[in-house]
Amino acid sequence: MEPIRVLVVDDSVFMRKLISDMINEDPRMTVVSTARDGEDALEKIKMFLPDVVTLDINLPKLNGFEVIKHVMREQPVPIILLSGLTAEGADVTIEAMALGAVDFVAKPSGEISLDIHKVKESLIEKILNVGRYAVKRAIRLPDDQVTPPLVERKKNTCLKLICIGSSTGGPKALRTVLAQFPRDLSIPVIVVQHMPPLFTHSLAQKLNEWLPVTVKEAIHGELLQKGTIYIAPGGLQTRIQTVGRSLAFHIDDSPAVRGLRPCYNVLLESVAEHQVDHVLTVTLTGMGVDGADGLKTLKKVSHVYAIAESEATATIFGMPRAAIQTGLVDEIVNLDEISSAVIKQINEEGMS
């Protein structure tokens, strides 16, 4: 198998050298070139046609946001961000991923990280994960004036909960799907996106800014409210519990499952444990198989309508494929059609 070809983009010659050396030490990949600014990056992408680009957002001449927009529009290629692990860095990372960057690695000590070797294993793993997948052309991002699909409103009084799972490529997919949800959403939504703590908080904040519905990070003991979208906090496991006739969050630092915390399986299995009936699940882009076992468990005890993103639009088809292979998915749809499929189920009088 040919090695994965990587373009390293960073305005620091020192960081370009450190990152390139780490990548070239792995025989499964090779750095074909480096770029010092945004304009240089676009030229090198056209020239070398890399399989993966590692990108620092803070670039001269043309910043990382502009690079991502141009690449996703003209010549899609997987982009992995190298981001500073700060609150500001997390916000920037979420914005960049909403534009189409597929994953990120947090620099351990800021823009110039002399200890970048600490994240070598993570960077190599992510390059391997996305290096052999083609990136789909960007679906038009929603704007502030987006109008939810026009459908006849017959409220589904049966549907109690919507659960969504996503991983690699998830922030952009989530923004695309959730932006079309109705403002008067009558059901709570829980999202499990594989991300570290600081970044799930920023994801919730950014989605709340962008979307017509309320989005927040889930809090232990909080009662689920209709019309609110909750993001499972990174570094913790999110489950639901019953408090009287209401649902509430049980969030703790119980062990990771297959390396995942939060884990979509854990959430779905807790929904099954508390016998929440009439649930809608959505499995979006992501590496791995998270969510498949949880769907199996939930389908045994609840009326569930399961939706999975199609291979045609999924950045990484791992999680949707695993869900589909259970034989329990009711509908497979392209990313830009998922919101309509969800709204149709919300408005149905009953569920299958």
LOVEXDO-923938 format. One record per atom (N, C-alpha, C): residue in three letters; x, y, z. Coordinates in steps of 0.1 Angstrom, whole numbers, padded with zeros to 4 digits, always signed. Example, Ala and Ser with C-alpha at 12.3 -4.5 7.8 and 13.67 -1.06 7.14 Angstrom:
ala+0132-0057+0078/ala+0123-0045+0078/ala+0132-0033+0078/ser+0128-0022+0071/ser+0137-0011+0071/ser+0129+0000+0079/
// end
This chain:
met+0008-0012+0000/met+0000+0000+0000/met+0009+0013+0000/glu+0005+0022-0009/glu+0013+0034-0009/glu+0011+0042+0004/pro+0022+0049+0008/pro+0020+0057+0020/pro+0011+0069+0018/ile+0004+0073+0029/ile-0005+0085+0028/ile+0004+0097+0027/arg+0000+0106+0017/arg+0007+0117+0013/arg+0002+0130+0021/val+0010+0136+0028/val+0006+0147+0037/val+0012+0160+0034/leu+0004+0171+0034/leu+0009+0185+0033/leu+0008+0191+0047/val+0019+0196+0052/val+0019+0203+0065/val+0019+0218+0063/val+0009+0225+0069/val+0007+0239+0067/val+0009+0246+0081/asp+0019+0254+0083/asp+0021+0262+0095/asp+0030+0274+0092/asp+0027+0285+0098/asp+0035+0297+0095/asp+0049+0297+0102/ser+0051+0287+0111/ser+0064+0286+0118/ser+0072+0276+0112/val+0084+0280+0107/val+0093+0270+0101/val+0097+0259+0111/phe+0098+0263+0124/phe+0102+0254+0134/phe+0091+0243+0136/met+0078+0247+0136/met+0067+0238+0138/met+0066+0229+0125/arg+0068+0235+0114/arg+0067+0227+0102/arg+0077+0215+0102/lys+0089+0218+0107/lys+0100+0208+0108/lys+0096+0197+0118/leu+0091+0202+0130/leu+0088+0192+0140/leu+0076+0183+0136/ile+0066+0189+0130/ile+0054+0181+0126/ile+0058+0171+0114/ser+0066+0176+0105/ser+0070+0168+0094/ser+0079+0156+0098/asp+0088+0159+0108/asp+0096+0148+0113/asp+0088+0137+0120/met+0078+0141+0127/met+0069+0131+0134/met+0062+0123+0124/ile+0057+0129+0113/ile+0049+0122+0103/ile+0058+0112+0095/asn+0070+0117+0092/asn+0079+0109+0083/asn+0085+0098+0091/glu+0084+0098+0104/glu+0089+0086+0112/glu+0081+0074+0110/asp+0068+0076+0106/asp+0059+0065+0104/asp+0059+0061+0089/pro+0063+0048+0086/pro+0064+0044+0072/pro+0051+0043+0065/arg+0040+0045+0072/arg+0027+0044+0065/arg+0023+0058+0059/met+0031+0068+0061/met+0028+0082+0056/met+0041+0089+0053/thr+0039+0100+0044/thr+0051+0108+0041/thr+0046+0122+0038/val+0055+0132+0042/val+0052+0146+0040/val+0057+0149+0026/val+0047+0153+0017/val+0051+0156+0003/val+0056+0170+0001/ser+0051+0179+0010/ser+0056+0193+0010/ser+0051+0200+0023/thr+0055+0212+0024/thr+0050+0221+0035/thr+0046+0234+0029/ala+0038+0242+0037/ala+0034+0255+0032/ala+0034+0265+0044/arg+0038+0277+0041/arg+0041+0287+0052/arg+0029+0296+0054/asp+0020+0297+0044/asp+0008+0306+0046/asp-0004+0300+0038/gly-0015+0307+0038/gly-0027+0302+0032/gly-0026+0301+0017/glu-0020+0312+0011/glu-0019+0312-0004/glu-0009+0300-0008/asp+0001+0299-0001/asp+0011+0288-0004/asp+0004+0274-0003/ala-0004+0273+0008/ala-0012+0260+0010/ala-0020+0257-0002/leu-0028+0266-0007/leu-0037+0264-0019/leu-0029+0260-0031/glu-0017+0266-0033/glu-0009+0263-0044/glu-0003+0249-0043/lys+0001+0245-0031/lys+0007+0232-0029/lys-0003+0221-0030/ile-0015+0224-0025/ile-0026+0214-0027/ile-0028+0210-0042/lys-0029+0221-0050/lys-0030+0218-0064/lys-0018+0211-0070/met-0007+0215-0065/met+0006+0209-0071/met+0008+0195-0067/phe+0006+0192-0054/phe+0010+0178-0049/phe-0002+0169-0047/leu-0014+0174-0047/leu-0026+0165-0045/leu-0024+0156-0033/pro-0022+0162-0021/pro-0020+0153-0009/pro-0033+0146-0005/asp-0031+0135+0002/asp-0042+0127+0007/asp-0048+0134+0020/val-0040+0141+0027/val-0044+0148+0040/val-0036+0161+0041/val-0042+0171+0047/val-0035+0184+0050/val-0036+0186+0065/thr-0025+0189+0072/thr-0025+0194+0085/thr-0025+0209+0085/leu-0033+0215+0092/leu-0035+0230+0090/leu-0035+0237+0104/asp-0027+0248+0105/asp-0028+0257+0115/asp-0037+0268+0111/ile-0047+0272+0119/ile-0057+0282+0115/ile-0050+0296+0113/asn-0041+0300+0122/asn-0036+0313+0122/asn-0024+0314+0112/leu-0028+0318+0100/leu-0019+0319+0089/leu-0019+0333+0083/pro-0007+0338+0078/pro-0007+0350+0071/pro-0012+0349+0057/lys-0015+0361+0051/lys-0020+0362+0037/lys-0034+0357+0035/leu-0036+0345+0038/leu-0050+0339+0037/leu-0051+0330+0049/asn-0061+0333+0058/asn-0062+0325+0071/asn-0068+0311+0068/gly-0067+0303+0079/gly-0071+0289+0078/gly-0086+0288+0074/phe-0095+0297+0078/phe-0109+0296+0075/phe-0111+0297+0060/glu-0103+0307+0054/glu-0105+0309+0039/glu-0099+0297+0032/val-0088+0291+0037/val-0082+0280+0031/val-0093+0268+0030/ile-0099+0266+0042/ile-0109+0255+0043/ile-0121+0257+0033/lys-0126+0269+0033/lys-0137+0273+0024/lys-0133+0270+0010/his-0121+0274+0006/his-0117+0273-0008/his-0115+0258-0011/val-0108+0251-0002/val-0106+0236-0005/val-0119+0228-0006/met-0128+0231+0003/met-0140+0223+0003/met-0149+0226-0009/arg-0148+0238-0014/arg-0155+0242-0026/arg-0149+0237-0039/glu-0136+0238-0040/glu-0129+0236-0052/glu-0122+0222-0053/gln-0116+0218-0043/gln-0107+0205-0044/gln-0107+0198-0030/pro-0118+0192-0026/pro-0120+0186-0013/pro-0108+0177-0009/val-0103+0178+0002/val-0092+0170+0008/val-0094+0170+0023/pro-0092+0159+0029/pro-0093+0159+0044/pro-0083+0168+0051/ile-0088+0177+0059/ile-0080+0186+0067/ile-0081+0183+0082/ile-0069+0182+0088/ile-0068+0180+0102/ile-0062+0192+0108/leu-0069+0199+0118/leu-0065+0211+0124/leu-0055+0208+0135/leu-0045+0217+0136/leu-0036+0216+0148/leu-0039+0229+0156/ser-0046+0227+0167/ser-0052+0238+0174/ser-0046+0240+0188/gly-0045+0252+0193/gly-0041+0255+0206/gly-0051+0251+0216/leu-0047+0244+0227/leu-0057+0239+0237/leu-0060+0250+0247/thr-0068+0260+0242/thr-0073+0271+0251/thr-0088+0273+0247/ala-0095+0281+0255/ala-0109+0284+0253/ala-0111+0290+0239/glu-0102+0300+0236/glu-0102+0307+0223/glu-0099+0297+0212/gly-0089+0289+0214/gly-0085+0279+0204/gly-0096+0269+0201/ala-0104+0265+0212/ala-0115+0256+0210/ala-0126+0262+0202/asp-0129+0275+0204/asp-0139+0282+0196/asp-0135+0282+0182/val-0123+0286+0179/val-0118+0287+0165/val-0118+0273+0159/thr-0115+0263+0166/thr-0115+0249+0160/thr-0129+0245+0156/ile-0139+0248+0165/ile-0153+0244+0162/ile-0157+0251+0149/glu-0154+0264+0148/glu-0158+0272+0136/glu-0152+0266+0124/ala-0139+0262+0125/ala-0132+0256+0113/ala-0138+0242+0110/met-0142+0234+0119/met-0147+0221+0117/met-0161+0223+0111/ala-0169+0233+0115/ala-0182+0235+0109/ala-0181+0239+0094/leu-0169+0244+0090/leu-0167+0247+0076/leu-0163+0235+0068/gly-0158+0224+0075/gly-0155+0212+0067/gly-0142+0205+0072/ala-0134+0211+0081/ala-0122+0204+0086/ala-0128+0191+0093/val-0121+0180+0091/val-0127+0167+0095/val-0123+0163+0109/asp-0111+0168+0114/asp-0107+0164+0128/asp-0097+0174+0132/phe-0092+0173+0145/phe-0082+0182+0150/phe-0074+0175+0161/val-0062+0181+0163/val-0053+0176+0173/val-0049+0189+0181/ala-0051+0189+0194/ala-0048+0200+0202/ala-0032+0201+0205/lys-0026+0213+0201/lys-0012+0215+0204/lys-0011+0216+0219/pro-0002+0209+0225/pro-0002+0208+0240/pro+0002+0221+0247/ser+0009+0230+0241/ser+0013+0243+0248/ser+0013+0255+0239/gly+0002+0256+0231/gly+0000+0269+0223/gly+0006+0267+0209/glu+0006+0278+0202/glu+0009+0279+0188/glu+0023+0273+0185/ile+0033+0277+0193/ile+0046+0271+0192/ile+0048+0261+0203/ser+0046+0249+0200/ser+0046+0238+0211/ser+0059+0230+0209/leu+0069+0233+0217/leu+0081+0225+0217/leu+0079+0210+0221/asp+0068+0208+0228/asp+0064+0194+0232/asp+0054+0188+0223/ile+0054+0192+0210/ile+0044+0186+0201/ile+0044+0171+0200/his+0056+0165+0204/his+0057+0151+0203/his+0047+0144+0212/lys+0042+0151+0222/lys+0032+0145+0231/lys+0019+0141+0224/val+0016+0147+0213/val+0004+0144+0205/val+0007+0136+0192/lys+0019+0131+0192/lys+0023+0124+0179/lys+0014+0112+0177/glu+0011+0104+0187/glu+0003+0092+0185/glu-0011+0096+0180/ser-0017+0106+0186/ser-0030+0111+0182/ser-0030+0116+0168/leu-0020+0123+0164/leu-0019+0129+0150/leu-0017+0118+0140/ile-0009+0108+0143/ile-0007+0097+0134/ile-0020+0089+0132/glu-0027+0086+0143/glu-0039+0079+0143/glu-0050+0086+0134/lys-0051+0099+0136/lys-0061+0107+0128/lys-0057+0108+0113/ile-0044+0109+0110/ile-0040+0109+0096/ile-0044+0096+0090/leu-0041+0085+0097/leu-0045+0071+0092/leu-0060+0070+0090/asn-0067+0075+0099/asn-0082+0074+0099/asn-0088+0080+0087/val-0083+0092+0083/val-0090+0100+0073/val-0082+0099+0059/gly-0070+0094+0060/gly-0062+0094+0048/gly-0066+0087+0036/arg-0074+0076+0039/arg-0079+0068+0028/arg-0094+0070+0024/tyr-0099+0081+0030/tyr-0113+0084+0027/tyr-0114+0096+0018/ala-0122+0096+0008/ala-0125+0108+0000/ala-0134+0117+0008/val-0131+0130+0007/val-0140+0140+0013/val-0150+0144+0003/lys-0163+0144+0008/lys-0174+0148-0001/lys-0174+0163-0003/arg-0179+0167-0014/arg-0180+0182-0017/arg-0189+0188-0006/ala-0186+0200-0002/ala-0192+0206+0009/ala-0207+0209+0005/ile-0216+0205+0014/ile-0230+0209+0013/ile-0231+0223+0018/arg-0239+0231+0011/arg-0240+0245+0015/arg-0243+0247+0030/leu-0235+0255+0036/leu-0238+0258+0050/leu-0250+0266+0053/pro-0257+0264+0063/pro-0269+0272+0066/pro-0265+0286+0070/asp-0273+0296+0067/asp-0271+0310+0071/asp-0281+0314+0082/asp-0280+0326+0086/asp-0288+0330+0097/asp-0303+0331+0093/gln-0306+0331+0080/gln-0319+0333+0076/gln-0326+0320+0071/val-0319+0308+0075/val-0324+0296+0070/val-0338+0293+0075/thr-0346+0287+0066/thr-0360+0284+0069/thr-0362+0269+0070/pro-0367+0264+0081/pro-0369+0250+0083/pro-0379+0245+0072/pro-0377+0232+0068/pro-0386+0227+0057/pro-0401+0229+0061/leu-0409+0232+0050/leu-0423+0234+0052/leu-0430+0221+0052/val-0435+0217+0063/val-0443+0204+0064/val-0455+0207+0073/glu-0465+0199+0070/glu-0477+0200+0078/glu-0475+0196+0092/arg-0479+0204+0102/arg-0476+0202+0116/arg-0487+0194+0123/lys-0484+0181+0124/lys-0492+0172+0132/lys-0483+0166+0142/lys-0484+0171+0154/lys-0474+0168+0165/lys-0475+0153+0168/asn-0464+0146+0168/asn-0463+0133+0173/asn-0462+0132+0188/thr-0473+0130+0194/thr-0473+0130+0209/thr-0466+0118+0215/cys-0463+0108+0206/cys-0456+0096+0211/cys-0441+0098+0213/leu-0435+0105+0204/leu-0421+0106+0204/leu-0416+0113+0216/lys-0407+0107+0223/lys-0402+0112+0236/lys-0388+0118+0236/leu-0380+0113+0227/leu-0365+0117+0228/leu-0359+0114+0214/ile-0349+0123+0211/ile-0341+0122+0199/ile-0326+0121+0204/cys-0319+0110+0199/cys-0305+0108+0202/cys-0297+0108+0189/ile-0286+0116+0189/ile-0278+0117+0178/ile-0263+0114+0181/gly-0257+0106+0173/gly-0243+0103+0175/gly-0234+0106+0163/ser-0223+0112+0166/ser-0214+0116+0155/ser-0199+0117+0160/ser-0190+0116+0151/ser-0176+0117+0155/ser-0168+0124+0144/thr-0159+0118+0137/thr-0151+0125+0127/thr-0159+0132+0117/gly-0158+0145+0115/gly-0166+0153+0106/gly-0179+0157+0111/gly-0181+0154+0124/gly-0194+0157+0131/gly-0199+0171+0132/pro-0190+0180+0136/pro-0195+0194+0138/pro-0202+0200+0126/lys-0196+0198+0114/lys-0202+0203+0102/lys-0215+0196+0099/ala-0216+0183+0101/ala-0228+0175+0099/ala-0239+0179+0109/leu-0235+0181+0121/leu-0245+0186+0131/leu-0251+0199+0128/arg-0242+0209+0124/arg-0247+0222+0120/arg-0257+0221+0108/thr-0254+0213+0099/thr-0262+0211+0087/thr-0276+0206+0091/val-0276+0195+0099/val-0288+0189+0103/val-0296+0197+0113/leu-0290+0202+0123/leu-0298+0209+0134/leu-0303+0222+0130/ala-0296+0229+0120/ala-0301+0242+0116/ala-0315+0241+0110/gln-0319+0230+0105/gln-0332+0228+0099/gln-0343+0224+0109/phe-0339+0222+0121/phe-0350+0218+0131/phe-0359+0230+0134/pro-0372+0227+0136/pro-0381+0238+0138/pro-0379+0246+0151/arg-0382+0258+0151/arg-0380+0267+0163/arg-0388+0262+0175/asp-0400+0256+0172/asp-0409+0252+0183/asp-0407+0237+0185/leu-0395+0232+0184/leu-0392+0218+0186/leu-0398+0213+0200/ser-0405+0203+0199/ser-0413+0198+0211/ser-0407+0186+0219/ile-0395+0183+0215/ile-0388+0171+0220/ile-0374+0174+0224/pro-0369+0169+0235/pro-0355+0171+0238/pro-0346+0162+0229/val-0334+0168+0226/val-0324+0161+0218/val-0311+0160+0225/ile-0305+0148+0225/ile-0292+0146+0231/ile-0282+0142+0220/val-0271+0150+0219/val-0260+0147+0209/val-0248+0142+0216/val-0243+0131+0211/val-0230+0126+0216/val-0220+0128+0204/gln-0211+0138+0206/gln-0200+0140+0196/gln-0187+0137+0203/his-0179+0129+0197/his-0166+0125+0203/his-0157+0137+0203/met-0155+0143+0214/met-0146+0154+0216/met-0141+0156+0230/pro-0130+0162+0233/pro-0125+0165+0246/pro-0134+0175+0253/pro-0132+0177+0266/pro-0141+0186+0274/pro-0142+0200+0269/leu-0131+0207+0267/leu-0131+0221+0263/leu-0139+0223+0250/phe-0137+0213+0241/phe-0143+0215+0228/phe-0158+0212+0227/thr-0163+0203+0236/thr-0178+0201+0236/thr-0185+0213+0241/his-0178+0220+0251/his-0184+0232+0256/his-0185+0243+0245/ser-0174+0244+0237/ser-0174+0254+0226/ser-0184+0250+0215/leu-0185+0237+0213/leu-0194+0232+0203/leu-0208+0236+0206/ala-0212+0234+0219/ala-0225+0238+0224/ala-0228+0253+0222/gln-0218+0261+0226/gln-0219+0276+0225/gln-0221+0280+0211/lys-0212+0275+0202/lys-0213+0279+0188/lys-0226+0275+0181/leu-0230+0262+0184/leu-0243+0258+0178/leu-0255+0267+0183/asn-0254+0270+0196/asn-0264+0279+0201/asn-0265+0293+0195/glu-0253+0298+0190/glu-0252+0310+0183/glu-0258+0309+0169/trp-0255+0297+0163/trp-0259+0295+0149/trp-0273+0291+0146/leu-0279+0284+0156/leu-0291+0277+0153/leu-0304+0284+0159/pro-0315+0281+0154/pro-0328+0287+0158/pro-0333+0281+0171/val-0327+0271+0176/val-0331+0264+0188/val-0321+0265+0199/thr-0324+0262+0212/thr-0315+0263+0223/thr-0306+0251+0223/val-0293+0254+0224/val-0283+0243+0225/val-0274+0246+0237/lys-0272+0236+0245/lys-0263+0237+0257/lys-0256+0224+0260/glu-0246+0225+0268/glu-0239+0213+0273/glu-0247+0207+0284/ala-0249+0194+0284/ala-0256+0188+0295/ala-0250+0189+0308/ile-0258+0189+0319/ile-0253+0191+0333/ile-0259+0179+0341/his-0250+0173+0349/his-0255+0162+0358/his-0267+0167+0366/gly-0277+0158+0367/gly-0289+0161+0374/gly-0300+0170+0368/glu-0296+0176+0357/glu-0305+0185+0350/glu-0317+0177+0343/leu-0329+0182+0345/leu-0340+0177+0338/leu-0341+0180+0324/leu-0344+0171+0315/leu-0344+0173+0301/leu-0357+0182+0298/gln-0354+0192+0290/gln-0365+0201+0286/gln-0369+0200+0271/lys-0382+0200+0268/lys-0386+0200+0254/lys-0380+0211+0247/gly-0376+0209+0234/gly-0371+0220+0226/gly-0357+0224+0228/thr-0349+0216+0237/thr-0335+0219+0239/thr-0327+0208+0234/ile-0315+0212+0228/ile-0306+0203+0223/ile-0294+0203+0232/tyr-0291+0191+0237/tyr-0280+0189+0247/tyr-0268+0183+0241/ile-0256+0188+0244/ile-0244+0182+0239/ile-0237+0175+0251/ala-0235+0162+0249/ala-0228+0154+0260/ala-0214+0159+0263/pro-0211+0162+0275/pro-0198+0168+0278/pro-0186+0159+0276/gly-0175+0164+0270/gly-0163+0156+0267/gly-0157+0151+0280/gly-0150+0140+0280/gly-0143+0135+0291/gly-0151+0128+0302/leu-0165+0127+0299/leu-0174+0121+0309/leu-0184+0112+0301/gln-0190+0103+0309/gln-0201+0095+0303/gln-0214+0101+0306/thr-0223+0102+0296/thr-0236+0108+0297/thr-0247+0097+0296/arg-0255+0096+0306/arg-0266+0087+0306/arg-0279+0094+0310/ile-0290+0088+0308/ile-0303+0094+0313/ile-0308+0086+0325/gln-0315+0092+0333/gln-0322+0086+0345/gln-0336+0091+0346/thr-0344+0084+0354/thr-0358+0089+0356/thr-0359+0096+0370/val-0365+0107+0370/val-0368+0114+0382/val-0383+0116+0383/gly-0390+0108+0390/gly-0405+0108+0389/gly-0409+0104+0375/arg-0417+0113+0369/arg-0421+0111+0355/arg-0412+0118+0345/ser-0401+0124+0349/ser-0393+0132+0341/ser-0380+0124+0338/leu-0373+0129+0327/leu-0359+0124+0324/leu-0349+0134+0329/ala-0338+0129+0334/ala-0327+0138+0339/ala-0314+0132+0334/phe-0303+0140+0335/phe-0290+0135+0331/phe-0283+0129+0343/his-0276+0118+0340/his-0267+0112+0350/his-0253+0113+0343/ile-0244+0121+0347/ile-0231+0123+0341/ile-0220+0121+0351/asp-0211+0112+0347/asp-0200+0109+0357/asp-0187+0106+0349/asp-0177+0103+0357/asp-0164+0100+0351/asp-0161+0085+0350/ser-0172+0077+0348/ser-0170+0063+0347/ser-0161+0060+0334/pro-0155+0048+0334/pro-0145+0045+0324/pro-0149+0047+0309/ala-0139+0050+0301/ala-0142+0051+0287/ala-0146+0037+0282/val-0154+0036+0271/val-0158+0024+0265/val-0152+0024+0251/arg-0143+0014+0249/arg-0136+0013+0236/arg-0129+0027+0233/gly-0123+0033+0244/gly-0116+0045+0243/gly-0125+0057+0242/leu-0138+0056+0243/leu-0147+0067+0241/leu-0153+0072+0254/arg-0153+0085+0256/arg-0160+0092+0267/arg-0162+0106+0263/pro-0174+0110+0258/pro-0186+0103+0259/pro-0187+0092+0248/cys-0196+0082+0251/cys-0198+0071+0242/cys-0213+0070+0239/tyr-0216+0069+0226/tyr-0230+0069+0221/tyr-0237+0056+0226/asn-0230+0045+0226/asn-0235+0032+0231/asn-0240+0034+0245/val-0232+0040+0254/val-0236+0042+0268/val-0249+0050+0269/leu-0250+0061+0261/leu-0263+0068+0262/leu-0274+0060+0258/leu-0274+0053+0246/leu-0285+0045+0241/leu-0288+0034+0251/glu-0278+0028+0256/glu-0281+0017+0266/glu-0288+0022+0278/ser-0285+0034+0283/ser-0292+0040+0294/ser-0307+0043+0291/val-0309+0047+0278/val-0323+0050+0274/val-0331+0037+0274/ala-0324+0026+0270/ala-0331+0013+0270/ala-0333+0009+0285/glu-0323+0011+0293/glu-0324+0006+0307/glu-0336+0013+0314/his-0339+0025+0311/his-0350+0033+0317/his-0363+0032+0309/gln-0362+0023+0299/gln-0374+0020+0291/gln-0381+0032+0286/val-0373+0041+0280/val-0379+0053+0273/val-0385+0048+0260/asp-0398+0049+0258/asp-0405+0044+0247/asp-0406+0055+0236/his-0406+0051+0223/his-0407+0060+0212/his-0395+0070+0211/val-0384+0065+0206/val-0372+0072+0205/val-0368+0073+0190/leu-0362+0084+0186/leu-0356+0086+0173/leu-0341+0086+0174/thr-0334+0078+0167/thr-0319+0079+0167/thr-0314+0083+0154/val-0303+0090+0154/val-0296+0094+0141/val-0281+0091+0143/thr-0276+0084+0133/thr-0261+0081+0134/thr-0255+0088+0122/leu-0246+0098+0125/leu-0239+0106+0115/leu-0225+0101+0113/thr-0218+0108+0105/thr-0204+0105+0101/thr-0195+0102+0113/gly-0186+0093+0112/gly-0177+0090+0123/gly-0169+0077+0120/met-0157+0077+0125/met-0148+0065+0125/met-0153+0055+0136/gly-0152+0042+0133/gly-0155+0032+0143/gly-0170+0027+0143/val-0174+0021+0153/val-0187+0014+0154/val-0196+0019+0165/asp-0193+0030+0171/asp-0201+0035+0183/asp-0215+0037+0179/gly-0224+0032+0187/gly-0238+0034+0185/gly-0245+0021+0180/ala-0238+0012+0174/ala-0244+0000+0168/ala-0250-0009+0179/asp-0242-0012+0190/asp-0246-0020+0201/asp-0257-0014+0208/gly-0256-0001+0210/gly-0267+0006+0218/gly-0280+0005+0210/leu-0280+0006+0197/leu-0292+0005+0189/leu-0298-0008+0190/lys-0290-0019+0190/lys-0295-0032+0192/lys-0302-0034+0205/thr-0296-0029+0216/thr-0302-0029+0229/thr-0315-0022+0230/leu-0315-0010+0224/leu-0327-0001+0225/leu-0338-0006+0217/lys-0336-0012+0206/lys-0346-0018+0197/lys-0354-0029+0204/lys-0347-0036+0213/lys-0354-0047+0220/lys-0365-0043+0230/val-0364-0031+0235/val-0373-0027+0245/val-0381-0014+0242/ser-0378-0008+0231/ser-0385+0005+0228/ser-0390+0005+0213/his-0400+0014+0210/his-0403+0017+0197/his-0393+0027+0192/val-0385+0024+0182/val-0374+0032+0178/val-0374+0034+0163/tyr-0373+0046+0158/tyr-0371+0049+0144/tyr-0356+0053+0142/ala-0349+0045+0135/ala-0334+0047+0134/ala-0331+0053+0120/ile-0323+0064+0120/ile-0319+0070+0107/ile-0303+0070+0107/ala-0298+0067+0096/ala-0283+0067+0094/ala-0279+0075+0082/glu-0268+0082+0083/glu-0264+0090+0071/glu-0258+0081+0060/ser-0261+0084+0048/ser-0256+0076+0037/ser-0241+0077+0034/glu-0236+0067+0028/glu-0222+0067+0024/glu-0219+0078+0015/ala-0229+0082+0007/ala-0226+0093-0003/ala-0222+0106+0003/thr-0226+0109+0015/thr-0223+0122+0021/thr-0215+0121+0034/ala-0214+0109+0040/ala-0206+0108+0052/ala-0191+0110+0050/thr-0185+0119+0058/thr-0171+0121+0056/thr-0164+0108+0059/ile-0168+0101+0070/ile-0163+0088+0074/ile-0175+0079+0076/phe-0176+0068+0069/phe-0188+0060+0069/phe-0188+0049+0080/gly-0178+0049+0089/gly-0177+0039+0099/gly-0189+0037+0108/met-0193+0048+0115/met-0205+0047+0124/met-0218+0044+0117/pro-0221+0051+0106/pro-0233+0048+0099/pro-0233+0034+0094/arg-0222+0030+0088/arg-0222+0016+0083/arg-0224+0006+0094/ala-0218+0008+0106/ala-0220-0002+0116/ala-0235-0002+0121/ala-0241+0009+0121/ala-0256+0010+0124/ala-0264+0002+0114/ile-0261+0005+0101/ile-0268-0001+0090/ile-0266-0017+0090/gln-0254-0021+0094/gln-0252-0035+0093/gln-0259-0043+0104/thr-0264-0036+0114/thr-0273-0043+0124/thr-0286-0048+0118/gly-0290-0042+0107/gly-0303-0045+0101/gly-0314-0038+0108/leu-0311-0029+0116/leu-0322-0022+0124/leu-0324-0008+0120/val-0317-0003+0110/val-0319+0011+0106/val-0331+0012+0097/asp-0340+0021+0100/asp-0352+0023+0092/asp-0351+0031+0079/glu-0341+0040+0079/glu-0340+0050+0068/glu-0325+0054+0067/ile-0320+0053+0054/ile-0306+0058+0051/ile-0307+0070+0042/val-0303+0081+0046/val-0305+0093+0038/val-0292+0102+0037/asn-0291+0110+0027/asn-0280+0120+0026/asn-0281+0130+0037/leu-0270+0136+0040/leu-0269+0146+0051/leu-0279+0157+0050/asp-0280+0163+0038/asp-0289+0174+0037/asp-0304+0170+0037/glu-0307+0157+0038/glu-0321+0153+0038/glu-0325+0147+0052/ile-0315+0147+0061/ile-0317+0141+0074/ile-0327+0149+0082/ser-0326+0162+0082/ser-0335+0170+0090/ser-0349+0168+0086/ser-0352+0168+0073/ser-0365+0165+0068/ser-0370+0152+0072/ala-0362+0142+0072/ala-0366+0128+0077/ala-0369+0128+0092/val-0362+0136+0100/val-0365+0137+0114/val-0378+0144+0116/ile-0380+0156+0109/ile-0392+0164+0111/ile-0404+0156+0107/lys-0403+0148+0096/lys-0414+0139+0092/lys-0418+0130+0103/gln-0408+0124+0110/gln-0411+0115+0122/gln-0417+0123+0133/ile-0413+0135+0136/ile-0418+0143+0147/ile-0433+0146+0144/asn-0436+0148+0131/asn-0450+0152+0128/asn-0459+0140+0125/glu-0454+0128+0125/glu-0462+0116+0123/glu-0471+0114+0136/glu-0482+0108+0134/glu-0491+0105+0145/glu-0486+0093+0153/gly-0478+0084+0146/gly-0473+0073+0153/gly-0460+0069+0148/met-0453+0060+0154/met-0440+0056+0149/met-0440+0041+0147/ser-0431+0037+0138/ser-0430+0022+0135/ser-0422+0015+0146/
// end
